[in-house]
Amino acid sequence: MSEGKGKKRRKPELVAPGGDWAGLRAAVENGADAVYFGVRGLNMRNLARNFDLLELAKVVRFLHHHGCKAYLALNVFVFDDELKKAERILSEASAAGVDAVIAWDMGVITSAAKHHLPVHLSTQASAANQAALACYREQGVRRAVLARECSLAHIRKLRPGAAEQAMEIEVFIHGAMCVSVSGRCFLSLYHHGKSANRGECVQPCRREYRIIDSDGDASFVLGQNYVLSPKDLCTIDFLDRLLDAGVDACKIEGRKRAPEYVGTVTGVYRRAIDDWQDGTLDAGKKDAYRRELSRVYTRGFSSGFYFGVPREEWSQGLEHTREKIYIGRIVRFFSKISVAEIKISHHRLRQGDRVLVRGRHTPGLSAIVREIEQEHQRVAAAEQGQRAGVKLPFRVRPGDKVFLWRERGE
């Protein structure tokens, strides 16, 4: 904590991912200032559920209604025969009131300017020096998402020059890291015909591999250390130092992650940024926030490139402390009494269990089961194949999936 309690500072923007409606809602409900999302076809998370172009105006209205900015990710390179498609997306984005387009292809940047759309330079451009920022500023770019390889020292040096150019600086603060330079990788394309640079990465780097010697006499499975798979970035331990360096926006990676992941991570960093702003982000809070972050999907935590090249920080596999166990689906929801009818197809549900409910429009919400009813009678547990009424403190929808959400090993 570098300043005393009670002293307010400028507030950096918290930018969260929205890979689908559930993720979008999770980001909004947990305090995001802005949400970035993509439409199907041209974005770097093309294998996420994403949104149809016809939904674009609805997405923007939803975000603006909740006080969030809407950033459209059109952050792939574009072939000649796709320029008309990109042009149509940008035209619809302008009409819908999108606040900015995330891009790095100069054709897209130029077209966005014609539609009077602000541009945020994607990290794919690997901008890491004053000359690059000045060049992109001449093209009308208002914010640069810096190269993932920028250290904290680099950011401190870049900040004054960026301010002179009226260029905002955005950095990643949490989420997956790629083994390649700023996400540019050919492994997925080479082996599976799915280009990472076009948002179709099937993540072959995250798998186990078997090495066989040339004579075929011996083989070794590489999985324990996942030699191609870096740990996830986590800046909670030094978030105050990063914010003190003067960044304007902090981005969470995760458009392919589950809504409960988006909700938890967004909520933690929302509170941490607010604590920093009023001078109360101390070591105790950081430890508590780190424990909370470790409960959702993670490959382990890394400081990324902020303190130099992370040579030893390779993933050991999944390290989240909580696990999800699918138990069934919501059949009906009685809104007046806030009771959900659950059809239990797997496992059993007991009083005192924590459940997680998620669906297309339900953003990974969780609650402790205080009461279970069957045939208007309270019961201690409901078994596989049965239906049960459970009171929930939030709205759910028919078809939503229900999971037990508990500490691993319970």
N, C-alpha and C positions, 0 to 999 in steps of 0.2 A: 504494500500500500504506500504510494509515494506522496499522497497529500492527505491532510487531516480530514476528519469526519465533518460532514455538513457542507463541504465546499463542492458546488456543482460544476461540472465541466460540460463541454459540448458533447452531444450524444451521437456516436457513430451509428450507422444504419445496420440493422441485423437482417441479413438476406437469407431466407430459408428455401429449401427445395419443395416443389409441388409436382410430383410425378403423375398424380391422378387426383380425383376429387377428394378422396379420403386424406391423402397427403397434404393437399391444399388446405383443407379444413384444420388438420392437425397443426400446420404451421401458423395459421391465423389465430387459432384458439390458444396457442402457447406464446404469443407475443412477437411474432415476426413483424418487422417494419415493411418488408417487401418480400415477395415470393417470385422466384423464377421458375418457368415452366416451358414446355415445348409443345408444338403441334406435330402430328405424325408426319414423318417424312424427312425433315431436315433439321435435326438437332443432335447433340452429342450424347443423348440418352434415348436413342431411337427404339431401344428394346424395352424401355419403360412403357407403361400403359399410355401416357401422354393424353393429349386432347385432340379431338377432331377440329378442323379449321372452323366448322360451323358453330363450335362451342366457344370460340375465342371471345366474342362479345360478352357471353354469359360469365366466363371466367373473370374478365376484367371488371364487370359490374359487381361480382361477388367480392373481389378483393377491395375495390374502391369503397364499397358499402361498409367494409370492416376497417377502413382506414389504412389499407396496405397498398403499396405500389405494385404494379404488375410489370414484370420484366420477361419478355419473350426471348427464349434462347434459340437463335438461328445461327448456331456457332460451328457449323461444318463448312468445309470448302464445297463449292458448288460447280458442277460441270455446266458446259454451255447449254446442254439440252434441259437443264433444270432452272435456268435463269427466269423463265416465265413463271414457273412454280414459286420461286422465291419472291418474284415481283408480286404475285397474287397474295402470298402470305403477308408481305409488308403492307400492301394496300388494305387488307382486312385488319391488320394490326393498327394502322393509322386510324381507320374508321372506328375501331373498337375503343380507342383511347389508351392503348398500351403506353406505359411511361418510358420505356426504353427497350431497345433491342440489343441483345448480347451477340456480338459477331466479330469475325476477324478476316473473313474473305472480303477483299476490296470491292468486288462486285456487289456484295450485299451491303457493305458500308455506303457505297455510292448511291445505291438504290434507296437505302433508308433515308439518306439526306433529301432525296427528291420527294419523299413522303413526309418530310419534316419530323422524322422520328429520331429522338436522341439515341446515340449509340454508346454502349459500354463495351470496351475492347475485351474480347475473351482471353482467358489465360492461354488458349491455344496459340496466340500470337507471340508468346514468350517475351513480352515487353519487360525489360530489366534495366534500362538506362535512360538518361535524360534525352538523348538524341531521338530515341524511338518514341518516347512520349510526345516530344515536340512535333515529330512527323505525323503521328496519328491525330494530334490536336489540330493540325492544319486541315485534316480531312473531316473535322467536325466531331471527333470523338470527345466525349465529356468525362468519361471515367475509364480507367484502365484496371482490369483485374490482372495483377502482376503475375509474372512467371512463377510457378511453384518453387523454382530454385532460388528465389530471392531470400536472403537471410535478413534477420532483424537489422543488422548493420547496413545492408543495402537499402532497406526501406527508409532508415533514418536519413541517409544521404539523398535519396530520391525525393523525399517529401518537400523540401524547400523549393526545388525546381518545379515540381508538379504544381505547387501553389502559385508560382509565378505564371504558369501557363493556364491557370484556372482548370487544371485537370484533377479530378478526384481519384483517390487510390483505394482499391478494394483488394482484400486478401482472403484466402481460405483460412478458416479457423478450426474446422473439424471435418472428418470424413475420410473416404478412401484415398489412397495415394497409388499412383501407377508406377510400375518399374521403369517406364520409359520417360523421355523428356517431355514434361508438361502434357502427358497423356498421349503423345504421338507414338503409336506402336503398330507393327505389322504382323505380329504373331497370330492374332485372331484371323486376319485376312489370309495369311499364308496357309494355315492349317484347316480353316473352316469356311473360307470365302466370305467372312463377315468382317468388315473394316472397322477397327476401333476409331479411326479418324472420321468415320461417317456415323458414329453413334451406335454401332452394332456389335461392339465387343462382347464376346462370349466368355471372356476372362479365362483363357487357358493358363494364364500365369498363376491362378489360384488353386490349381489342382496338384495332385500327387503325380510324380513321374517315376518311371522305371528306367534305370540306366543299365544297358547290357553291353558287356565287353565285345570286342570285334570277333572273338572266337566263339562267343555264345556260351562260354563256360560259367560265367558268373553274372548276376544281376543284382541291382540294389534299388530299393524303393526310396525315393526322396519325397517325404511328406511331412515328417515331423517339423522341419524347419521351413517348408514351403519356399524353396530357394529363389523363386521368381516373384514372390508375393510380399510387398512391404507391409508393415503395420499401418494402422489407420492414424491419420493426423489428429492430435488432440492438443489444443493450446491452453487449456484451462489453467495449468500451473503457471503460465507466464502471460496470461491474457492482458494483465495490467501493463506490462512492458510493451506489448504489441500496440495497445491502444495509446499509450504514452508517446509512441513513435509518430502518431498523427494520422493513422488510417481513417478513411472516411466511411468505409463499409466493411463488414465482416460476413463472409459467406460460409454456409454449411453445405457440404456435398451430400447428396443422398436422394436423387430423384428416383432411384430404383429400390430404395429401402422402404420397409414397412411403415405405415402411418404412426405406429407407437414409437418407432425409432425417431421419426421426424419430430413428433410431439415432445418426447423426452429431451432430445438434444437441443431443440429450439428453446424449450422452457428453461433449461439449465443456463444456456448462454444469455437468454433474456435477463435472468436474475443476476448473472455475473456482470453483465455490462451495466445494468442499473446500479449494482453495488459499486462498481468502479466509478461511475459517474458521480455518486455522492460520497466517494472516499471510504467505503466500508468493505472493500474486497480484500479480506485478509487470508492468512494461511489456513485457518480453520474452515472457512467457507470453501476455499479451493479444494481442500481434501474431501469435504462433503459432496461437492459438485462432481469431483472425479469419481467417487464411489457410485453416484447416481448414473453417470455416463457409462460406467462399466456394466451396468445391469442390462443394457440393450446390446444388440449385435455389434461386435467389434472383433478385429483381428489382433487386438493388443494395441497399445498406444505408442505413438512416436511424436517427437517434436518437429518432424519434417526437416526442412532445410533451414529453419530459422536460426540454428546455431551451428551451421556447417553441414557437410554431407553426412547423412545418417547411414554410415557404412555397415553398422552391426544391427540395424533395426529391421530384421526380417520377421515376418509373421510366424507365429508358432501354431497357427490355426485359430479357430474361434475361441474367444475368451470371455464371452458375456456370462454374467452370473445368473441370469434368469432364463428359463426355458418356457416355451409355449407348447401345450399339449392340446390338440384339437379334440373337442368333445361334442360339438353339434352346431345347430343353426337356430336362429330366431324364427319362430313360426308366426307369432303375433306380438304386437306391443299395445298395451292398453294405456294410452297417454294420460287419462284422467287420474289413474292411480299409480302410474309409472311402474307397471309390472310387465315383464317380458315372459312370454311362453317359449321355452327352449325345448327343442326335440333333441334328446341326448342319444347320439349314435355311437359314441366311443367313450370309453372310460366311465367314470362316475363323478357326480357333483355333490360336494358336501358343504354343509354350513361352515362358514369360516374360510372357504377357498376364495382366492382372488381370481376373478375372471377378466379376460380381455375380449372385447367385442370390436370387430372391425368389418367394414363392408365398403361398397363403392362410395357411399356418402357418410360413412361412420368412421371417424379418424382415430381408430385404435384407442378406445376408452376403456378404463379398467375400474373395478370396484370390488370390495369385499362382499361376499354373499352373506347377508345377515339372516335372511329367512328363505326357506324353500317351502312351497305349497304344492300339494297334489290333491285334487278333488276337494278343495277348500279346507284341507287339513295340513297343518304344519308337519314337516318331516325333517329328519336330520340329514338325509341324503337321498339323491335320486340316482337310479341305476341306468346302465346302458339299455337303450330301447324304450325308455320311459320319456314322458314329458313332464316338465316342471315349471311352476311359476316362480319367478325371482324378481324381487323389487330392485330397481336400478336407479341411481341418481342422475341418469342422463337418458336422452332419447335414443332408441335403436330402431332398426327397420327389419321387416321380414326378409329373410335370406342372408342377413349378416352372420358371419362365422363367429363362433364362441370358442375360446380357448381357456384352459387353466393357465395361469401365469404365475409361476412360482420360482423360488430359488432352486438352483440345480441341486439335486440330491435329496430334496424334501420327499 
